[in-house]
Amino acid sequence: LIEIYLRIRREDIALLKFAIESYEEIGIVRTLDRKKATVAVLAMPDYLPHMRAVLESLREHMDWYEIPPPEEQDDWLMQKVHDE
């Protein structure tokens, strides 16, 4: 999985999850910190260009910016992805 870390507005978390997950098989969204509205988008390598295109299209509806991976992971799935 390819990890894309984003910071968005809290009220946009549900919209992002719905939009990404409505495209079957390209990826999933994990909320890492609800208060800071930090999310991880996990994309399959073959679908990375499609994921980037979906994210860019969402700029019309929400503000987001890519951030570096958090140093500490307290989400079990993200820790497993990091370890592999």
N, C-alpha and C positions, 0 to 999 in steps of 0.2 A: 504494500500500500504506500502511496505517496501522501505525505502529510502536508496540509496547507493550513497554517494558523492565521486566524483572522480576529480582529477586534471590530465589533459592530455595536450598534445601540441595543440595549436590553430588549426593547420592544420589537426588534427585528429578528430575534433568535427564532421564533416560530416560523416566520416567513422564510428565512434562509433554510431551515430544516425541511419545510414543505416543498420549497422550490427544488432543492437538490434531490430529495428523496422521491420526487415525482418522476424524475428521470431514472428509470430502473437501471440498475447495474453500474452506473457511473461512479457512485460513491455514497457515503453517509456523513452525517454531521454529529459530532460529539460536543456537548457544552462542557467546557473545562472549568469555567468560572462564571456563574450567573451574574454576580454583582459587577464584575469587570466586563462582562459580555465578551469573554474570550471563548472562541470555538475552534475546533479542529475539523477540517474537512478532509476526509480520507477518500482518496481516489484510486481506482485501479490504474496501473501504469498505462494500459492501452487506451484508457478513456481520459487521460490527463488533458489533452487539447480540448475535448468536449467540456470537461469540468471548468477549465479556464474560460471558455466561451460562455458558459452558463453564469459564472461569477461576474464576468464583464457585463452581461445583459442585466444582471441584478442591480448594477450601479444606477440604473434609471429609477429604481424603487427604494434603494437604501444606500447608505454610506458604509463602506468597509475599507479596511486597509490590512495588508498582510504584515504579520509580526514574526519575529524569530520564535523558535520553539521555546516554551517555558523550561527553565532549568530543572524544576521539580515537577513530577507527574504524580497526581494522586488519583488518577482515573486508571482503573486496572487494565482496560483495553489499550489505552495510549501507552502505558508502561510496557505492556507486552509488545506492541508495535515497535517501540523504541529499543527494546532489548534484542529484538530479532534483527 
